[in-house]
């Protein structure tokens, strides 16, 4: 059937509806292609993202310092465990450098000075409880970090550049937590962890409870 015959069969009203559908579909595709996460949650706010990334830089530096303190105080005498902890410290160092670079070169802000931030609070039982307590403590910190990145991506960061960087860091933080859970449950046969029957206790990270930040005196 020719295009001319088709045009005779389709009524003017139907033709207008088809044209409208094509136009609205094209508009929808264009919106999906151009609408960014930042657009969806509101206008870009580089000041907010600078503050958030500077806060992240402080936390990343604390993670680096905490792992180094564990190594320097021989809290992980098993070489394999120590090697993993030092590798993770290296990951945190790269995260720290990246977020500070984004603040300086993309967001046009001033990176926070993290030279004197110290470590996360280290409970007494971690200092005296052996490798299992050290790894359990590290697991809690990595889960806290993973949840913080998730929250920043979902609802706090506003610029595409910051969101994209946080999205590349989040799975690394989550993998750190998974490694520590595996060591605790499989190698050390430790119990008392959330979801003891599974290496990954929750199917969705946002459903996993955020552990409380450990206190130094506990």
C-alpha positions as CSV (number, residue, x, y, z in Angstrom):
1,X,0.0,0.0,0.0
2,X,1.4,3.4,-1.0
3,X,2.0,6.3,1.4
4,X,-0.8,8.2,-0.4
5,X,-3.3,5.4,0.3
6,X,-2.1,5.3,3.9
7,X,-2.7,9.0,4.3
8,X,-6.3,8.6,3.0
9,X,-7.1,5.8,5.6
10,X,-5.7,7.8,8.6
11,X,-8.1,10.4,9.6
12,X,-7.0,14.0,10.2
13,X,-7.7,13.6,14.0
14,X,-5.7,10.3,14.1
15,X,-2.9,11.9,12.2
16,X,-2.7,14.8,14.7
17,X,-2.6,12.3,17.6
18,X,0.3,10.4,15.9
19,X,2.2,13.6,15.3
20,X,1.6,14.7,18.9
21,X,2.9,11.3,20.1
22,X,6.0,11.5,18.0
23,X,6.7,15.0,19.2
24,X,6.1,14.2,22.9
25,X,8.2,11.0,22.6
26,X,11.1,12.9,21.1
27,X,10.8,15.5,23.8
28,X,10.9,12.7,26.4
29,X,14.0,11.1,24.9
30,X,15.7,14.5,24.8
31,X,14.8,15.2,28.4
32,X,16.2,11.8,29.5
33,X,19.4,12.4,27.5
34,X,20.0,15.9,28.9
35,X,18.5,15.6,32.4
36,X,21.3,15.0,34.9
37,X,21.0,13.8,38.5
38,X,21.9,17.3,39.6
39,X,19.0,18.7,37.5
40,X,16.6,16.1,39.0
41,X,17.3,17.2,42.6
42,X,17.6,20.9,42.0
43,X,20.1,23.5,40.8
44,X,23.8,22.9,40.9
45,X,25.3,24.2,44.1
46,X,29.1,24.1,44.0
47,X,29.4,25.6,47.5
48,X,27.5,22.7,48.9
49,X,29.6,20.2,47.0
50,X,32.8,21.8,48.1
51,X,31.8,21.5,51.7
52,X,30.7,17.9,51.3
53,X,33.9,16.9,49.5
54,X,36.1,18.7,52.1
55,X,34.3,16.7,54.7
56,X,34.9,13.5,52.7
57,X,38.6,14.4,52.4
58,X,38.8,14.6,56.2
59,X,37.2,11.2,56.6
60,X,39.4,9.7,54.0
61,X,42.5,11.1,55.7
62,X,41.3,9.7,59.1
63,X,40.9,6.3,57.4
64,X,44.5,6.5,56.1
65,X,45.8,7.5,59.5
66,X,43.8,4.7,61.3
67,X,45.1,2.0,59.0
68,X,48.7,3.3,59.4
69,X,48.3,3.4,63.2
70,X,47.1,-0.2,63.2
71,X,50.2,-1.2,61.2
72,X,52.6,0.8,63.3
73,X,51.3,-0.7,66.5
74,X,51.4,-4.2,65.2
75,X,47.6,-4.7,65.6
76,X,47.6,-6.9,62.5
77,X,50.5,-9.3,63.0
78,X,49.3,-11.7,60.2
79,X,51.0,-10.5,57.1
80,X,48.1,-11.2,54.8
81,X,45.8,-9.1,56.9
82,X,48.3,-6.3,57.2
83,X,48.9,-6.3,53.4
84,X,45.1,-5.9,52.8
85,X,44.9,-3.1,55.3
86,X,47.8,-1.3,53.7
87,X,46.3,-1.7,50.3
88,X,43.0,-0.2,51.5
89,X,44.9,2.6,53.1
90,X,46.4,3.2,49.6
91,X,42.9,3.3,48.1
92,X,41.8,5.8,50.7
93,X,44.8,7.9,49.8
94,X,43.8,8.0,46.2
95,X,40.2,8.8,47.1
96,X,41.5,11.7,49.2
97,X,43.6,13.0,46.4
98,X,40.8,12.8,43.9
99,X,38.2,14.6,45.9
100,X,40.6,17.3,46.8
101,X,41.6,17.6,43.1
102,X,37.9,18.0,42.2
103,X,37.4,20.7,44.8
104,X,40.4,22.6,43.4
105,X,40.2,22.2,39.7
106,X,36.5,21.5,38.9
107,X,34.5,23.1,41.7
108,X,37.0,26.0,42.0
109,X,37.2,25.8,45.8
110,X,39.9,25.5,48.4
111,X,40.7,22.0,49.5
112,X,40.6,21.5,53.3
113,X,43.9,21.0,55.1
114,X,43.9,17.5,56.5
115,X,47.4,17.3,57.8
116,X,46.4,17.2,61.5
117,X,43.1,15.3,61.6
118,X,44.3,12.3,63.4
119,X,42.6,8.8,63.4
120,X,39.1,7.6,64.0
121,X,38.4,6.9,67.6
122,X,39.9,3.5,68.4
123,X,38.2,1.6,71.3
124,X,40.3,0.0,74.0
125,X,38.9,-3.5,73.0
126,X,40.3,-3.0,69.5
127,X,43.7,-2.1,70.9
128,X,43.8,-5.2,73.2
129,X,41.3,-7.7,71.6
130,X,43.4,-9.2,68.9
131,X,43.1,-9.3,65.1
132,X,39.4,-10.2,65.0
133,X,38.5,-7.1,66.9
134,X,40.7,-5.0,64.7
135,X,39.0,-6.4,61.5
136,X,35.5,-6.0,63.0
137,X,36.4,-2.4,63.7
138,X,37.7,-1.9,60.2
139,X,34.5,-3.5,58.8
140,X,32.3,-1.0,60.7
141,X,34.3,2.0,59.4
142,X,34.1,0.7,55.8
143,X,30.3,0.2,56.1
144,X,30.0,3.7,57.5
145,X,32.0,5.1,54.6
146,X,29.9,3.1,52.0
147,X,26.7,4.4,53.5
148,X,28.0,8.0,53.6
149,X,29.0,7.9,49.9
150,X,25.6,6.4,49.0
151,X,23.8,9.2,50.9
152,X,25.9,11.8,49.2
153,X,25.1,10.4,45.8
154,X,21.4,9.9,46.4
155,X,20.5,13.2,48.0
156,X,23.3,15.6,48.9
157,X,25.7,16.2,46.0
158,X,24.4,18.5,43.3
159,X,27.0,18.6,40.5
160,X,27.6,15.9,37.9
161,X,31.3,16.0,38.5
162,X,31.1,15.4,42.2
163,X,28.4,12.7,41.8
164,X,30.4,10.8,39.2
165,X,33.5,10.8,41.4
166,X,31.5,9.6,44.5
167,X,29.9,6.9,42.3
168,X,33.3,5.5,41.4
169,X,34.5,5.5,45.0
170,X,31.3,3.9,46.5
171,X,31.8,0.4,45.1
172,X,35.4,0.3,46.3
173,X,34.4,1.2,49.8
174,X,31.7,-1.5,49.7
175,X,34.3,-4.0,48.4
176,X,36.5,-3.2,51.4
177,X,33.7,-4.1,53.7
178,X,33.0,-7.3,51.8
179,X,36.6,-8.4,52.2
180,X,36.6,-7.8,55.9
181,X,33.4,-9.7,56.3
182,X,34.8,-12.6,54.4
183,X,37.9,-12.7,56.5
184,X,35.9,-12.6,59.7
185,X,33.3,-15.2,58.8
186,X,35.3,-17.6,56.6
187,X,38.9,-17.4,57.9
188,X,38.4,-16.5,61.5
189,X,35.0,-18.1,62.0
190,X,33.8,-15.1,63.8
191,X,30.1,-14.7,64.7
192,X,28.0,-11.9,66.1
193,X,28.0,-9.9,62.8
194,X,24.8,-8.7,61.2
195,X,23.6,-11.4,58.8
196,X,26.0,-14.1,59.9
197,X,24.5,-16.5,57.4
198,X,25.6,-14.4,54.4
199,X,28.8,-12.8,53.2
200,X,26.8,-9.9,51.9
201,X,24.1,-9.4,54.6
202,X,21.7,-7.2,52.6
203,X,20.7,-7.2,49.0
204,X,20.5,-3.4,48.9
205,X,23.1,-1.2,50.6
206,X,20.5,1.4,51.6
207,X,18.8,-1.3,53.7
208,X,21.9,-2.1,55.7
209,X,22.0,-0.3,59.0
210,X,24.7,2.2,59.5
211,X,26.9,1.1,62.4
212,X,27.5,3.7,65.2
213,X,30.9,5.4,65.0
214,X,33.2,3.5,67.5
215,X,34.1,5.4,70.7
216,X,37.7,5.6,71.9
217,X,36.8,4.7,75.6
218,X,34.6,1.7,74.9
